[in-house]
Amino acid sequence: MIASEPLPTMDPHTLELLEFDKVRELLSTYAASSLGRDLARQLEPSTDAATIRAEIALVTEMVDALVAGQAPPFGGLHDVRLLARRAAIGTALTAEQLLQVAETLTVTGAMYRYRMRLNERLAGLIELLSGVEDQGAVAKTIGGCIDGRGHVLDMASRELGVVRQKLYELDEKVKAEVRRLLRDPELRKILSYPNATVNGDHYVLPVAVNHRHKVEGIVHRVSGTGETVFVEPASIARLSADRVTLKAEEDREVKRILRRLSQELGRVSKPLCWSIDLLAKLDLVTAKARFSRDFDMYPPSINSEGKLWLRDARHPLLQHIIRNEPRPEGTPPRAIVPIDLRLGLGFNLLVITGPNTGGKTVTLKTAGLLAVMAQCGLHLPANEGSTVPVFDQVLSDIGDEQSLEQSLSTFSSHVTRIAHIFSVANERSLVLLDELGAGTDPVEGAALGRAILDQLDAIGARAIVTTHLGDLKTYAFHNERAENGAVEFDVETLRPTYRLHIGQYGMSNALKIARRLKLPKELLKRAHKYLKRRKGKTGELARLQELRAEAEKAKVDALAAQHEAERQKAEYERQALAVERERREAEVLNERRGRLKVHDRVHVARFDAVGKVVKVDAKKQVVSVSLGLGQWEVPFDEITPVDD
């Protein structure tokens, strides 16, 4: 979630149709830790404009940071919040668990220093990381007691060092006694082979079973053949008993050390858990930024006026599929045809027509998916200048959703879905309807389609519908809040180009395609006669279509010019603010320089070092600074006062 406020959840059926889960999964692959991956998979669209803008701004800042080579240091970050909470209530953690926590504690220190290195322009990232406390000292404490293999070091406590020294000395005595026994020629005669072996923590000798009575000691095991018994000699057994006592002391001391380290961790449990929450958020922001760079995305502007304008938009999942499909070496991936799509800018309803397989459904899914992505605080695979409104709901009826369980026909299931859409849709909804009026008699389907469009218009929703019904192509001619759109089809190649043309309506091109496929000429002539009888006003509609297409081109040019003017104005205002900020900072710096006195610390730019003021000459605007073994006279404009 990018927002914690109780807001209405987006229609889950629509998210499923738009394959939003696949986008979340794709985003999760860019995360550096399990924390970021979990957040990516749980991502939900927000309906709070301020929250969305803040999230997109954070992602934009992170893109700038990545471009500048300032990737966050996530190495070693683990989700150790449960371990930290257990330590806080007095549970002693294992050495391996403490090591894992120490790695995360080290990350907090690295992130603290990372924040200090960030450019002041990245104010959002700096603010996000301001809550991350440097807990590196606790990590060093743990690292000073436990090595990388999870072994508690001798230096962890004086007592542990003493016990282990005694164990070492005792082990040396045992080894010496073993060597002494093996040098005894009489003993060697009764051994199955002239070496000692280890059974658990005990040194044993391989004695032939028929000579067992000649060696005083404890039998620990018998060989598989039964011909050899492994005996711990009595002299070694006495030493082993002492060793058991020392090992128990060692174990008690190790547990005491682990409890002490766990208590150290428990004291910083709350700030550590808070820091991990923030680092998880940062990992998600970084994943979004990496996703943005990899797919050539740009930040959309967020508006509350219902204006949707996607400029050269691409479907990210289609882009991902094409990028990863097998192709001959050296062959570039297939190009994706981008779409330009508008809603809420002169019209609220867009009726897209054109042949089947012409890309109408892809257009619907692209619009819906990108709207959802924007409300999740993501950059969009679309050009700069794209703008997205905040929708309370994105509602869709896409594809063949025949319900076998409910024994509903395709038409019935579509009507049921549309009924649900109308039960929740309002003026802040985006409605996506695929093949409106299909699945029934074309005349009745067209009538029902017009009524549905009228109802969407009355509600005030933003809607994109696709249809191949000819009667719906004229709907926009009689409703100023509706517009036609056409998906282009190349009759020569018999393939769709997937280009969307707003202001035009699509032709099925059935007769042209039939001619290309060599149907008999007489048959085609008869089809043309039937078509002329049916159409009647084709010429009038074509002229009207030309006028609307010209008006649409002028509208697009005007919008592009307006966007460019707004962009230049925003850039001018940004530069003016930067100049003003620099002026204020220079004034503050000059005031601080004017208040310098002896013994103040200053940074000298030419030496990139900090020294102490020895003398101030305000009239000459110079100061004498002690640096190392020397003293230097430096102009005011080369020094910066350093706060203690």
BELKAWO-V329749 format. One record per residue. N is the residue number from 1. RES is the residue in one letter. PHI is phi in radians with two decimals (* if undefined). PSI is psi as a letter, one per 20 degrees, with the letter a starting at -180 (* if undefined). D_LAST is the distance of its C-alpha to the last C-alpha in Angstrom with 2 decimals. Layout:
N;RES;PHI;PSI;D_LAST + N;RES;PHI;PSI;D_LAST
//
This chain:
1;M;*;q;41.14 + 2;I;-1.77;j;38.73 + 3;A;-2.54;q;39.21 + 4;S;-1.79;i;39.59 + 5;E;-1.27;q;41.53 + 6;P;-1.27;n;45.26 + 7;L;-2.08;q;46.86 + 8;P;-1.08;p;50.38 + 9;T;-1.41;q;50.70 + 10;M;-1.22;q;52.14 + 11;D;-0.94;o;55.81 + 12;P;-1.12;h;55.91 + 13;H;-1.13;g;59.25 + 14;T;-1.14;g;57.88 + 15;L;-1.04;h;54.84 + 16;E;-1.20;g;57.36 + 17;L;-1.11;h;59.57 + 18;L;-1.43;i;56.64 + 19;E;1.02;l;55.68 + 20;F;-1.15;h;52.13 + 21;D;-1.02;h;51.88 + 22;K;-1.17;h;52.29 + 23;V;-1.16;g;49.39 + 24;R;-1.07;g;47.19 + 25;E;-1.16;g;48.36 + 26;L;-1.10;g;47.73 + 27;L;-1.06;h;44.19 + 28;S;-1.09;h;43.58 + 29;T;-1.21;i;44.33 + 30;Y;-1.62;i;41.13 + 31;A;-1.37;q;38.89 + 32;A;-1.63;i;37.02 + 33;S;-2.47;r;37.55 + 34;S;-1.10;h;40.10 + 35;L;-1.07;g;37.68 + 36;G;-1.17;h;37.77 + 37;R;-1.12;g;41.49 + 38;D;-1.09;g;42.29 + 39;L;-1.13;h;40.47 + 40;A;-1.10;g;42.28 + 41;R;-1.26;i;45.63 + 42;Q;-1.73;j;44.97 + 43;L;-1.02;p;43.88 + 44;E;-2.29;q;45.62 + 45;P;-1.20;q;45.78 + 46;S;-1.70;q;44.04 + 47;T;-2.06;j;45.68 + 48;D;-1.85;o;42.57 + 49;A;-1.05;g;41.80 + 50;A;-1.10;g;38.11 + 51;T;-1.11;g;37.52 + 52;I;-1.11;g;39.44 + 53;R;-1.06;g;37.60 + 54;A;-1.10;h;34.19 + 55;E;-1.19;g;35.44 + 56;I;-1.11;h;36.94 + 57;A;-1.09;h;33.74 + 58;L;-1.08;g;31.82 + 59;V;-1.11;g;34.51 + 60;T;-1.09;g;34.34 + 61;E;-1.09;g;30.60 + 62;M;-1.18;h;31.26 + 63;V;-1.02;g;34.09 + 64;D;-1.06;g;31.75 + 65;A;-1.13;g;29.32 + 66;L;-1.14;g;32.33 + 67;V;-1.07;h;33.64 + 68;A;-1.43;j;30.32 + 69;G;1.36;k;30.64 + 70;Q;-1.95;m;27.92 + 71;A;-1.36;q;30.02 + 72;P;-1.11;q;28.34 + 73;P;-1.47;n;28.46 + 74;F;-1.53;i;31.05 + 75;G;-0.99;p;32.51 + 76;G;1.70;j;33.01 + 77;L;-1.39;p;32.78 + 78;H;-2.26;q;35.48 + 79;D;-1.49;n;36.52 + 80;V;-1.89;k;35.76 + 81;R;-1.10;h;35.41 + 82;L;-1.13;g;38.66 + 83;L;-1.08;g;37.67 + 84;A;-1.11;g;34.35 + 85;R;-1.19;h;36.33 + 86;R;-1.13;g;38.89 + 87;A;-1.12;h;36.28 + 88;A;-1.16;h;34.91 + 89;I;-1.72;j;38.42 + 90;G;1.74;j;38.86 + 91;T;-1.32;p;40.68 + 92;A;-1.47;p;40.25 + 93;L;-1.50;q;39.74 + 94;T;-1.34;r;41.41 + 95;A;-1.06;g;39.64 + 96;E;-1.12;g;40.36 + 97;Q;-1.15;g;38.91 + 98;L;-1.12;h;35.72 + 99;L;-1.10;g;35.43 + 100;Q;-1.09;g;35.81 + 101;V;-1.12;g;33.11 + 102;A;-1.06;h;30.78 + 103;E;-1.08;g;31.33 + 104;T;-1.21;h;30.30 + 105;L;-1.06;h;27.22 + 106;T;-1.12;h;26.26 + 107;V;-1.07;h;26.81 + 108;T;-1.06;h;24.26 + 109;G;-1.14;g;21.55 + 110;A;-1.11;h;23.02 + 111;M;-1.21;h;23.10 + 112;Y;-1.06;g;19.47 + 113;R;-1.24;h;18.62 + 114;Y;-1.07;g;21.48 + 115;R;-1.05;h;20.06 + 116;M;-1.16;h;16.80 + 117;R;-1.54;i;19.23 + 118;L;-1.16;q;21.45 + 119;N;-1.10;q;22.01 + 120;E;-1.08;i;20.82 + 121;R;-1.17;h;24.57 + 122;L;-1.53;l;25.20 + 123;A;-1.12;h;23.83 + 124;G;-1.13;g;26.49 + 125;L;-1.15;h;25.71 + 126;I;-1.08;g;21.96 + 127;E;-1.16;g;22.92 + 128;L;-1.04;g;25.52 + 129;L;-1.48;i;23.19 + 130;S;-1.12;h;20.45 + 131;G;-1.50;i;22.52 + 132;V;-1.53;o;22.58 + 133;E;-1.57;q;20.55 + 134;D;-1.35;o;19.90 + 135;Q;-1.84;k;22.55 + 136;G;-1.09;h;22.69 + 137;A;-1.12;g;22.23 + 138;V;-1.16;h;25.51 + 139;A;-1.08;g;27.13 + 140;K;-1.16;h;26.31 + 141;T;-1.08;g;27.80 + 142;I;-1.15;g;30.93 + 143;G;-1.12;h;31.09 + 144;G;-1.35;i;30.97 + 145;C;-1.96;h;34.05 + 146;I;-2.28;p;36.11 + 147;D;-1.50;r;37.07 + 148;G;-1.14;i;37.82 + 149;R;-1.63;j;41.43 + 150;G;1.48;j;40.61 + 151;H;-1.69;p;41.48 + 152;V;-1.27;p;39.69 + 153;L;-1.34;q;38.58 + 154;D;-1.01;h;39.81 + 155;M;-1.34;i;36.27 + 156;A;-1.07;h;35.56 + 157;S;-2.74;q;36.76 + 158;R;-1.11;g;38.44 + 159;E;-1.07;g;41.54 + 160;L;-1.13;g;41.95 + 161;G;-1.05;g;41.72 + 162;V;-1.14;g;44.42 + 163;V;-1.06;g;46.74 + 164;R;-1.20;h;46.52 + 165;Q;-1.13;g;47.23 + 166;K;-1.11;g;50.33 + 167;L;-1.09;g;51.33 + 168;Y;-1.09;g;51.00 + 169;E;-1.11;g;53.15 + 170;L;-1.13;g;55.69 + 171;D;-1.06;h;55.92 + 172;E;-1.13;h;56.62 + 173;K;-1.10;g;59.41 + 174;V;-1.06;g;60.91 + 175;K;-1.09;h;60.90 + 176;A;-1.12;g;62.51 + 177;E;-1.13;h;65.19 + 178;V;-1.08;g;65.91 + 179;R;-1.07;h;66.34 + 180;R;-1.10;g;68.63 + 181;L;-1.12;g;70.79 + 182;L;-1.21;i;71.12 + 183;R;-1.42;i;72.38 + 184;D;-1.27;o;75.29 + 185;P;-1.09;h;78.37 + 186;E;-1.20;h;80.24 + 187;L;-1.21;h;77.42 + 188;R;-1.08;h;77.03 + 189;K;-1.16;h;80.71 + 190;I;-1.75;j;80.16 + 191;L;-1.51;q;77.01 + 192;S;-1.19;h;77.43 + 193;Y;-2.65;q;74.94 + 194;P;-1.45;l;73.19 + 195;N;-2.45;q;69.61 + 196;A;-1.58;r;67.55 + 197;T;-2.38;r;65.73 + 198;V;-1.97;p;63.07 + 199;N;-2.10;o;63.92 + 200;G;1.17;c;60.79 + 201;D;-1.78;j;59.10 + 202;H;-2.00;p;62.41 + 203;Y;-1.47;p;63.99 + 204;V;-2.24;q;67.68 + 205;L;-1.91;p;70.72 + 206;P;-1.43;n;73.27 + 207;V;-1.70;p;76.53 + 208;A;-1.05;p;79.91 + 209;V;-1.05;h;81.20 + 210;N;-1.37;i;84.43 + 211;H;-2.00;j;82.49 + 212;R;-0.96;h;80.08 + 213;H;-1.21;i;81.68 + 214;K;-1.47;i;80.91 + 215;V;-2.08;o;77.09 + 216;E;-1.38;p;75.73 + 217;G;2.85;a;72.76 + 218;I;-1.93;p;71.59 + 219;V;-1.43;p;72.68 + 220;H;-1.74;h;69.77 + 221;R;-2.90;r;71.65 + 222;V;-2.15;q;74.80 + 223;S;-1.16;r;75.16 + 224;G;-1.09;h;76.56 + 225;T;-1.42;i;79.93 + 226;G;1.41;j;80.12 + 227;E;-1.58;i;80.92 + 228;T;-2.30;p;77.57 + 229;V;-2.00;q;75.68 + 230;F;-1.79;o;72.06 + 231;V;-1.95;p;71.84 + 232;E;-1.60;o;68.85 + 233;P;-1.00;q;70.33 + 234;A;-1.03;h;70.21 + 235;S;-1.11;h;68.16 + 236;I;-1.40;h;65.43 + 237;A;-1.07;h;65.75 + 238;R;-1.12;g;64.80 + 239;L;-1.17;h;61.62 + 240;S;-1.09;h;60.93 + 241;A;-1.11;g;61.16 + 242;D;-1.11;h;58.44 + 243;R;-1.16;h;56.39 + 244;V;-1.05;g;56.74 + 245;T;-1.11;g;55.32 + 246;L;-1.17;h;52.31 + 247;K;-1.12;h;51.73 + 248;A;-1.11;g;51.71 + 249;E;-1.09;g;49.07 + 250;E;-1.08;g;47.02 + 251;D;-1.06;g;47.37 + 252;R;-1.11;h;46.30 + 253;E;-1.23;h;43.18 + 254;V;-1.08;g;42.30 + 255;K;-1.10;h;42.74 + 256;R;-1.11;g;40.56 + 257;I;-1.14;g;37.76 + 258;L;-1.12;h;38.20 + 259;R;-1.13;g;38.12 + 260;R;-1.11;g;34.88 + 261;L;-1.14;h;33.26 + 262;S;-1.13;h;34.74 + 263;Q;-1.15;h;33.24 + 264;E;-1.02;g;29.76 + 265;L;-1.14;g;30.46 + 266;G;-1.00;h;31.90 + 267;R;-1.19;h;28.70 + 268;V;-1.93;j;26.94 + 269;S;-1.03;g;30.16 + 270;K;-1.10;g;29.33 + 271;P;-1.09;h;26.02 + 272;L;-1.17;g;27.75 + 273;C;-1.08;g;30.80 + 274;W;-1.09;g;28.80 + 275;S;-1.10;g;26.97 + 276;I;-1.12;h;30.41 + 277;D;-1.02;g;31.82 + 278;L;-1.20;h;29.16 + 279;L;-1.21;h;29.69 + 280;A;-1.10;g;33.43 + 281;K;-1.07;g;32.96 + 282;L;-1.10;h;30.91 + 283;D;-1.10;g;33.71 + 284;L;-1.12;g;36.26 + 285;V;-1.06;g;34.42 + 286;T;-1.15;h;34.19 + 287;A;-1.08;g;37.89 + 288;K;-1.08;h;38.77 + 289;A;-1.19;g;36.93 + 290;R;-1.14;g;38.72 + 291;F;-1.02;g;41.97 + 292;S;-1.06;g;41.39 + 293;R;-1.17;g;40.89 + 294;D;-1.19;h;43.82 + 295;F;-1.87;j;46.20 + 296;D;0.95;l;45.08 + 297;M;-1.71;r;44.06 + 298;Y;-2.36;q;42.44 + 299;P;-1.29;p;40.75 + 300;P;-1.43;q;43.32 + 301;S;-1.53;q;42.70 + 302;I;-1.89;p;43.47 + 303;N;-2.19;r;45.70 + 304;S;-1.96;j;47.40 + 305;E;-1.85;j;50.56 + 306;G;1.29;k;52.43 + 307;K;-1.66;o;52.06 + 308;L;-1.99;p;52.37 + 309;W;-2.47;o;52.30 + 310;L;-1.83;o;51.97 + 311;R;-1.80;o;52.05 + 312;D;0.89;l;53.41 + 313;A;-1.42;q;52.74 + 314;R;-2.15;q;53.48 + 315;H;-1.45;o;54.14 + 316;P;-1.11;h;51.44 + 317;L;-1.25;h;53.79 + 318;L;-1.11;g;56.48 + 319;Q;-1.06;g;53.96 + 320;H;-1.16;g;52.98 + 321;I;-1.10;g;56.66 + 322;I;-1.12;h;57.61 + 323;R;-1.11;h;54.67 + 324;N;-1.80;j;55.71 + 325;E;-1.30;q;59.49 + 326;P;-1.15;q;61.33 + 327;R;-2.70;q;62.42 + 328;P;-1.00;q;63.76 + 329;E;-1.04;p;61.23 + 330;G;1.52;i;59.91 + 331;T;-1.54;p;61.02 + 332;P;-1.21;q;58.35 + 333;P;-1.14;q;58.07 + 334;R;-1.03;q;60.14 + 335;A;-1.43;q;58.63 + 336;I;-1.63;p;57.86 + 337;V;-1.43;o;59.27 + 338;P;-1.31;q;56.57 + 339;I;-2.09;q;57.59 + 340;D;-1.86;p;56.71 + 341;L;-2.45;p;57.09 + 342;R;-2.28;q;56.67 + 343;L;-2.63;q;57.22 + 344;G;1.34;j;56.54 + 345;L;-2.11;m;56.67 + 346;G;1.70;h;60.21 + 347;F;-2.72;q;61.65 + 348;N;-1.91;h;60.83 + 349;L;-2.03;p;63.51 + 350;L;-2.10;o;63.92 + 351;V;-1.81;o;67.26 + 352;I;-1.74;p;67.14 + 353;T;-2.13;r;70.51 + 354;G;2.59;r;71.70 + 355;P;-1.22;r;73.46 + 356;N;-1.08;q;72.63 + 357;T;1.05;k;70.13 + 358;G;-1.62;j;68.83 + 359;G;1.74;j;65.24 + 360;K;-1.11;g;65.47 + 361;T;-1.18;h;64.08 + 362;V;-1.07;h;61.24 + 363;T;-1.08;g;60.35 + 364;L;-1.02;g;60.31 + 365;K;-1.16;h;58.17 + 366;T;-1.11;g;55.71 + 367;A;-1.08;g;55.24 + 368;G;-1.16;g;54.89 + 369;L;-1.15;g;52.62 + 370;L;-1.20;h;50.20 + 371;A;-1.11;g;50.04 + 372;V;-1.16;g;49.15 + 373;M;-1.04;g;46.58 + 374;A;-1.06;g;44.83 + 375;Q;-1.32;i;44.70 + 376;C;-1.66;j;43.07 + 377;G;1.34;k;40.16 + 378;L;-1.70;q;41.54 + 379;H;-1.23;r;41.94 + 380;L;-2.01;q;45.62 + 381;P;-1.33;m;47.90 + 382;A;-2.65;r;48.77 + 383;N;-1.27;r;47.84 + 384;E;-1.01;q;45.16 + 385;G;1.68;i;46.25 + 386;S;-1.20;q;47.66 + 387;T;-2.33;q;47.28 + 388;V;-2.31;p;48.02 + 389;P;-1.42;r;48.65 + 390;V;-1.60;o;47.68 + 391;F;-1.65;p;50.90 + 392;D;-1.17;h;51.55 + 393;Q;-2.52;q;54.04 + 394;V;-1.94;o;55.23 + 395;L;-2.12;p;58.86 + 396;S;-2.45;q;61.20 + 397;D;-2.37;n;64.71 + 398;I;-2.19;p;64.78 + 399;G;1.43;r;67.40 + 400;D;-1.48;o;70.37 + 401;E;-1.97;l;69.42 + 402;Q;-1.00;p;72.91 + 403;S;-1.75;o;72.70 + 404;L;-1.26;h;75.12 + 405;E;-1.11;h;74.17 + 406;Q;-1.66;j;75.10 + 407;S;0.94;k;78.04 + 408;L;-1.73;q;76.82 + 409;S;-1.27;r;77.77 + 410;T;-1.00;g;75.19 + 411;F;-1.08;g;76.01 + 412;S;-1.10;g;75.78 + 413;S;-1.15;h;72.41 + 414;H;-1.12;g;71.06 + 415;V;-1.10;g;72.43 + 416;T;-1.06;g;70.96 + 417;R;-1.14;g;67.53 + 418;I;-1.13;h;67.80 + 419;A;-1.07;g;68.86 + 420;H;-1.12;g;65.68 + 421;I;-1.03;g;63.62 + 422;F;-1.16;h;65.24 + 423;S;-1.30;i;64.52 + 424;V;-2.13;i;60.74 + 425;A;-1.25;q;60.26 + 426;N;-2.56;a;58.99 + 427;E;-1.22;i;57.66 + 428;R;-1.86;k;54.33 + 429;S;-1.98;q;56.11 + 430;L;-1.93;p;56.75 + 431;V;-1.95;p;60.25 + 432;L;-2.14;o;61.50 + 433;L;-2.11;p;65.24 + 434;D;-1.75;p;66.93 + 435;E;0.92;l;70.62 + 436;L;-1.06;p;71.28 + 437;G;1.45;j;74.94 + 438;A;-1.42;r;75.73 + 439;G;1.54;j;77.81 + 440;T;-2.58;a;80.63 + 441;D;-0.99;p;83.28 + 442;P;-0.97;h;81.72 + 443;V;-1.16;g;83.13 + 444;E;-1.16;h;81.96 + 445;G;-1.08;g;78.64 + 446;A;-1.15;g;78.04 + 447;A;-1.11;g;78.94 + 448;L;-1.13;h;76.60 + 449;G;-1.07;g;73.88 + 450;R;-1.10;g;74.27 + 451;A;-1.14;h;74.09 + 452;I;-1.13;g;70.89 + 453;L;-1.10;g;69.35 + 454;D;-1.03;g;70.51 + 455;Q;-1.17;g;68.87 + 456;L;-1.09;h;65.55 + 457;D;-1.12;g;65.78 + 458;A;-1.13;h;66.54 + 459;I;-1.17;h;63.54 + 460;G;1.61;j;61.27 + 461;A;-1.26;q;59.85 + 462;R;-1.52;p;58.74 + 463;A;-2.51;q;61.26 + 464;I;-2.17;p;62.28 + 465;V;-2.20;q;65.74 + 466;T;-2.01;q;67.79 + 467;T;-2.79;q;71.58 + 468;H;-2.00;j;74.53 + 469;L;-1.38;p;76.90 + 470;G;-1.05;h;78.30 + 471;D;-1.15;h;78.75 + 472;L;-1.45;i;75.00 + 473;K;-1.17;h;74.30 + 474;T;-1.64;j;75.53 + 475;Y;-1.03;g;73.43 + 476;A;-1.16;h;70.72 + 477;F;-1.21;i;73.41 + 478;H;-1.99;j;74.08 + 479;N;-2.44;o;70.57 + 480;E;-1.20;i;68.02 + 481;R;-1.66;j;65.17 + 482;A;-2.16;q;66.29 + 483;E;-2.53;q;66.23 + 484;N;-1.53;q;67.90 + 485;G;-2.48;q;66.28 + 486;A;-2.28;p;68.08 + 487;V;-1.69;p;67.25 + 488;E;-1.21;q;68.79 + 489;F;-2.36;p;71.52 + 490;D;-1.57;o;72.94 + 491;V;-1.19;h;76.71 + 492;E;-1.18;g;77.33 + 493;T;-1.60;i;75.25 + 494;L;1.02;k;75.83 + 495;R;-2.29;q;72.12 + 496;P;-1.29;q;69.44 + 497;T;-1.62;i;66.75 + 498;Y;1.20;j;64.40 + 499;R;-1.42;p;63.46 + 500;L;-1.79;p;63.18 + 501;H;-2.02;o;64.69 + 502;I;-1.40;p;63.95 + 503;G;1.70;i;66.78 + 504;Q;-2.16;q;69.50 + 505;Y;-1.97;q;71.56 + 506;G;-1.47;q;72.49 + 507;M;-1.80;q;75.99 + 508;S;-1.26;h;77.25 + 509;N;1.04;k;78.99 + 510;A;-1.08;g;81.53 + 511;L;-1.24;h;84.45 + 512;K;-1.15;g;82.57 + 513;I;-1.14;g;81.46 + 514;A;-1.06;h;85.04 + 515;R;-1.13;g;86.35 + 516;R;-1.10;h;83.93 + 517;L;-1.61;j;85.17 + 518;K;1.17;k;88.79 + 519;L;-1.21;q;90.32 + 520;P;-0.98;q;93.92 + 521;K;-1.09;g;94.15 + 522;E;-1.08;h;96.67 + 523;L;-1.09;g;94.38 + 524;L;-1.16;h;91.48 + 525;K;-1.08;g;93.75 + 526;R;-1.12;h;94.79 + 527;A;-1.11;h;91.15 + 528;H;-1.11;h;90.35 + 529;K;-1.08;g;93.28 + 530;Y;-1.06;h;92.08 + 531;L;-1.18;g;88.57 + 532;K;-1.12;g;89.87 + 533;R;-1.04;h;91.92 + 534;R;-1.32;h;88.91 + 535;K;-1.36;g;86.35 + 536;G;1.30;f;88.31 + 537;K;-1.80;k;85.40 + 538;T;-1.05;g;83.47 + 539;G;-1.10;g;83.55 + 540;E;-1.09;g;82.23 + 541;L;-1.13;h;79.34 + 542;A;-1.11;g;78.53 + 543;R;-1.13;g;78.34 + 544;L;-1.10;h;76.14 + 545;Q;-1.11;g;73.97 + 546;E;-1.06;g;73.58 + 547;L;-1.09;g;72.51 + 548;R;-1.17;h;69.90 + 549;A;-1.13;g;68.59 + 550;E;-1.13;g;68.23 + 551;A;-1.13;h;66.47 + 552;E;-1.13;g;64.09 + 553;K;-1.09;g;63.21 + 554;A;-1.11;h;62.53 + 555;K;-1.14;g;60.37 + 556;V;-1.12;g;58.31 + 557;D;-1.07;g;57.86 + 558;A;-1.15;g;56.78 + 559;L;-1.12;h;54.26 + 560;A;-1.13;g;52.85 + 561;A;-1.12;g;52.59 + 562;Q;-1.10;g;50.91 + 563;H;-1.08;g;48.40 + 564;E;-1.11;g;47.63 + 565;A;-1.11;g;47.21 + 566;E;-1.14;h;44.84 + 567;R;-1.13;g;42.86 + 568;Q;-1.15;h;42.61 + 569;K;-1.11;g;41.63 + 570;A;-1.11;h;38.86 + 571;E;-1.15;g;37.62 + 572;Y;-1.10;g;37.72 + 573;E;-1.11;h;35.81 + 574;R;-1.12;g;33.17 + 575;Q;-1.16;h;32.83 + 576;A;-1.13;g;32.78 + 577;L;-1.12;h;29.97 + 578;A;-1.13;g;28.00 + 579;V;-1.11;g;28.66 + 580;E;-1.12;g;27.71 + 581;R;-1.11;g;24.42 + 582;E;-1.09;h;23.65 + 583;R;-1.11;g;24.72 + 584;R;-1.11;g;22.46 + 585;E;-1.11;h;19.42 + 586;A;-1.13;g;20.49 + 587;E;-1.09;g;20.87 + 588;V;-1.09;g;17.40 + 589;L;-1.12;g;15.99 + 590;N;-1.12;h;18.40 + 591;E;-1.09;g;17.44 + 592;R;-1.15;h;13.75 + 593;R;-1.11;h;15.19 + 594;G;-1.18;h;17.58 + 595;R;-1.67;j;15.07 + 596;L;-1.09;q;13.37 + 597;K;-2.46;r;13.87 + 598;V;-1.02;q;14.15 + 599;H;1.39;i;11.37 + 600;D;-1.16;q;8.90 + 601;R;-1.64;p;7.74 + 602;V;-2.39;q;10.10 + 603;H;-1.67;p;12.02 + 604;V;-1.78;o;15.69 + 605;A;-1.10;g;18.13 + 606;R;-1.16;h;21.14 + 607;F;-1.80;i;19.71 + 608;D;0.85;l;17.47 + 609;A;-2.55;r;14.95 + 610;V;-1.84;p;11.59 + 611;G;-2.38;a;12.27 + 612;K;-1.92;q;11.72 + 613;V;-1.29;p;13.59 + 614;V;-1.78;h;16.78 + 615;K;-2.68;q;18.77 + 616;V;-2.10;p;18.90 + 617;D;-2.06;n;22.35 + 618;A;-1.13;h;22.32 + 619;K;-1.16;g;26.10 + 620;K;-1.52;i;26.09 + 621;Q;1.04;l;22.94 + 622;V;-2.36;q;21.54 + 623;V;-2.32;q;18.77 + 624;S;-1.70;p;19.14 + 625;V;-2.14;p;16.53 + 626;S;-1.55;o;16.69 + 627;L;-2.26;o;16.97 + 628;G;1.09;c;18.62 + 629;L;-1.69;i;21.69 + 630;G;-2.02;r;22.05 + 631;Q;-2.31;p;20.96 + 632;W;-2.26;q;21.36 + 633;E;-1.69;p;22.08 + 634;V;-2.22;p;20.70 + 635;P;-1.12;q;21.71 + 636;F;-0.95;g;19.37 + 637;D;-1.29;i;20.43 + 638;E;-1.86;j;19.19 + 639;I;-2.15;q;15.49 + 640;T;-2.30;p;12.72 + 641;P;-1.02;q;9.57 + 642;V;-1.93;p;6.44 + 643;D;-1.26;q;3.79 + 644;D;-1.22;*;0.00
//
